[in-house]
């Protein structure tokens, strides 16, 4: 790590607030400053019959797949926490961030791809091969909405799939005034956006005029799918990084060490 690769740079990190800390620390450790500006608000879903039914039947499942660190925190709490987890129920996650969140809660032997952080990478794992999934009960723990590629493909491979939503994602209250002011004053060097949904929320919060100002900034995204959405919104300086905090930080390092 170059401790001064981001010196004098202000980077906007737009993840939900609880997911910003590690990336914020990495940027600060490189001499940069961080503007935390969440583009997705997360709120728990109240206990309900569906959650209670899954909680009572946890021992029935073979694999519980968590779609994100938010899913780990909210769904695990809704289902009784680590202490209530059946010993035979294996846990899986979409990437390094989800693996770390599960390990933080005391899980070991987490099923997760080493590289990549999407459903396609998960489906390439041996534990999700057709022979491994056939006849298995798979619980997918998530927020409301989102992609369902994993569930559809797991069913095609012979698994019995159940989805459970334990939190909601919504557009944060307010507008993008703080972000726009930083951009207008030329204090903002780049945006980090880690989901397509966040880009849509940015367009809503900034409005057409505000988005027109923000698209002039470099944007760093960890997946080609998000890069495509960024281009659709008008960004033209788009950097697709590796997955996770390490990938994003490496992308920031590589760009700014060559920028005067």
BELVENNOR-V481028 format. One record per pair of residues at least 24 apart in sequence whose ideal C-beta (glycine too) atoms are under 8 Angstrom apart, sorted by the first residue. I is the first residue (numbers start at 1). GAP is how many residues later the second one is. D is the distance in Angstrom with one decimal. If there is no record, write none. Layout:
BEGIN
<<I/GAP/D> <I/GAP/D>>
END
This chain:
BEGIN
<<1/28/6.7> <1/29/6.6> <1/248/7.9> <1/252/7.8> <2/28/6.4> <2/251/6.2> <2/255/6.7> <3/26/6.7> <3/27/6.2> <3/28/6.2> <4/26/6.9> <4/27/4.6> <5/25/4.8> <5/26/7.0> <5/247/7.4> <5/248/4.7> <5/251/5.9> <5/252/5.1> <6/24/4.1> <6/25/5.3> <6/26/3.1> <6/246/6.2> <6/247/7.6> <6/250/5.7> <7/24/3.5> <7/25/6.9> <8/24/7.8> <9/24/7.3> <9/180/4.1> <9/181/7.2> <9/247/5.8> <10/24/7.3> <10/25/5.8> <10/172/6.7> <10/177/5.2> <10/178/5.4> <10/179/5.5> <11/24/7.2> <11/177/8.0> <11/178/6.1> <11/179/5.2> <11/180/7.7> <11/181/6.1> <11/241/6.8> <12/24/7.9> <12/25/5.3> <12/167/6.1> <12/170/7.3> <12/176/5.9> <12/178/7.1> <12/179/4.8> <12/180/6.7> <13/24/7.3> <13/179/5.1> <14/24/6.3> <14/25/4.3> <14/177/6.5> <14/178/6.3> <14/179/5.2> <14/180/7.3> <14/184/5.5> <14/188/7.2> <15/24/7.9> <15/25/7.5> <15/177/7.8> <15/179/5.6> <15/183/7.7> <16/24/5.1> <16/25/7.1> <16/26/4.9> <16/54/6.4> <18/24/7.3> <18/51/8.0> <18/52/7.5> <18/55/7.2> <19/50/5.8> <19/51/7.0> <19/78/7.5> <22/223/5.2> <23/169/7.1> <23/222/4.9> <23/225/6.4> <23/226/7.3> <26/219/5.8> <26/223/4.7> <27/222/7.2> <27/225/7.2> <30/219/7.3> <30/222/7.6> <30/223/7.0> <32/157/7.9> <32/220/7.8> <35/143/7.3> <35/144/7.1> <35/147/5.9> <35/153/6.7> <37/139/7.6> <37/141/6.3> <37/142/5.1> <38/134/5.9> <39/133/6.9> <39/154/7.0> <39/159/3.8> <39/160/7.7> <39/162/4.6> <39/163/5.3> <39/166/7.3> <40/129/5.1> <40/130/7.5> <40/131/7.8> <40/132/7.2> <40/155/7.0> <40/157/6.3> <40/158/5.5> <40/161/6.2> <41/128/7.1> <41/129/5.0> <41/130/7.1> <41/131/4.4> <41/132/7.4> <42/28/5.5> <42/32/7.3> <42/101/7.3> <42/125/5.6> <42/126/7.4> <42/127/6.1> <43/124/6.4> <43/125/5.2> <43/127/7.0> <44/30/5.4> <44/33/7.6> <44/34/7.2> <44/122/6.8> <44/123/5.3> <44/124/7.9> <45/29/7.9> <45/33/7.5> <45/99/7.6> <45/120/6.3> <45/121/5.5> <45/122/5.9> <45/123/6.1> <47/31/6.9> <50/114/6.7> <51/27/5.2> <51/28/7.3> <51/113/6.8> <51/115/6.6> <54/25/6.6> <54/85/7.0> <54/108/7.1> <54/110/5.0> <55/24/5.0> <55/25/5.7> <55/29/7.6> <58/26/7.4> <58/27/7.1> <58/28/5.3> <58/31/6.2> <58/81/7.9> <59/27/4.4> <59/29/7.3> <59/30/7.0> <60/77/6.0> <61/28/5.6> <61/76/4.6> <61/77/7.0> <61/78/4.4> <61/101/7.4> <62/26/7.8> <62/27/7.2> <62/28/6.8> <62/74/4.3> <62/75/5.1> <62/76/6.9> <63/26/7.4> <63/27/5.0> <63/28/7.5> <63/29/5.6> <63/48/7.2> <63/64/7.2> <63/73/6.5> <63/74/7.8> <63/75/5.2> <63/76/7.1> <64/25/5.7> <64/26/7.3> <64/27/5.4> <64/28/7.1> <64/75/4.6> <64/77/6.0> <65/26/7.9> <65/27/4.5> <65/28/7.2> <65/29/7.9> <65/57/7.4> <65/73/6.4> <65/74/6.9> <65/75/5.0> <65/76/6.7> <65/85/6.8> <66/25/6.8> <66/26/7.1> <66/27/5.0> <66/28/7.4> <66/32/5.4> <66/35/7.6> <66/36/6.7> <66/75/5.1> <66/76/7.9> <67/26/8.0> <67/27/5.6> <67/31/7.5> <67/73/6.9> <67/74/6.8> <67/75/4.3> <67/76/7.5> <67/79/6.6> <67/83/8.0> <68/26/6.5> <68/29/7.4> <68/30/6.0> <68/74/7.6> <68/75/7.6> <69/28/5.1> <69/29/5.6> <69/31/7.6> <69/32/4.0> <70/73/6.5> <70/97/6.1> <71/27/7.4> <71/70/4.9> <71/71/5.4> <71/72/6.7> <71/95/7.2> <71/96/7.5> <72/26/6.2> <72/29/4.0> <72/30/5.6> <72/33/6.6> <73/28/6.8> <74/69/7.6> <74/92/4.6> <74/93/4.0> <75/66/3.9> <75/67/7.6> <75/89/6.7> <75/91/4.0> <75/92/7.4> <76/29/6.0> <76/65/8.0> <77/89/7.8> <78/88/4.3> <79/62/7.9> <79/87/7.8> <82/24/4.9> <82/25/7.3> <90/37/7.7> <92/30/7.0> <92/35/7.0> <92/36/7.9> <94/24/6.7> <94/25/7.1> <94/27/7.7> <94/28/6.1> <95/26/7.2> <95/148/5.5> <95/149/6.3> <96/147/6.4> <96/148/4.2> <96/150/7.6> <97/147/5.6> <97/148/7.3> <115/127/8.0> <115/128/7.0> <116/127/6.1> <117/105/6.7> <117/106/7.1> <117/126/3.9> <117/127/6.5> <118/105/6.3> <118/107/7.6> <119/28/6.4> <119/30/4.4> <119/31/4.2> <119/34/7.5> <120/29/7.4> <122/28/6.1> <123/26/7.9> <123/27/6.7> <123/30/5.6> <123/31/7.9> <128/26/7.0> <128/29/7.5> <129/28/7.5> <130/27/4.2> <130/28/6.3> <133/24/4.5> <133/25/5.6> <133/26/4.2> <134/24/3.3> <134/25/7.2> <135/24/7.7> <135/25/7.7> <136/24/7.1> <137/25/7.3> <138/24/7.3> <139/24/8.0> <139/25/6.6> <140/24/7.3> <141/25/6.6> <142/24/7.8> <143/24/4.7> <143/25/6.2> <143/26/5.1> <144/24/5.1> <144/25/6.9> <145/24/7.1> <169/28/6.6> <171/30/4.7> <171/33/5.6> <171/34/6.7> <172/29/7.2> <172/33/7.1> <174/31/7.3> <175/30/5.3> <175/31/7.3> <175/32/7.6> <175/35/7.7> <176/26/6.8> <176/29/4.3> <176/30/4.1> <176/31/7.9> <176/34/5.5> <176/38/7.5> <179/27/7.2> <179/35/6.8> <180/26/6.6> <180/30/5.0> <180/33/6.2> <180/34/7.1> <183/30/5.6> <183/31/5.9> <183/33/7.7> <183/34/6.4> <184/29/6.8> <188/29/6.3> <189/28/7.5> <189/29/7.4> <189/67/7.4> <190/27/5.9> <190/28/4.5> <190/29/6.9> <190/30/6.0> <190/62/7.1> <190/65/7.8> <190/66/8.0> <191/26/5.5> <191/27/7.4> <191/28/4.7> <191/29/7.1> <192/27/7.7> <192/28/4.9> <192/29/7.8> <192/56/5.9> <192/60/7.8> <193/26/6.0> <193/27/7.5> <193/28/5.5> <193/33/6.6> <193/37/7.0> <194/27/6.9> <194/28/5.7> <194/32/7.2> <194/54/7.7> <195/31/6.5> <196/29/6.3> <196/30/5.3> <196/33/4.4> <199/27/6.9> <199/30/5.0> <199/31/6.0> <199/34/5.7> <200/29/7.7> <202/31/7.6> <203/30/5.8> <218/37/6.8> <220/28/5.9> <220/31/5.3> <220/32/6.3> <220/35/7.8> <222/25/5.7> <222/26/6.0>>
END
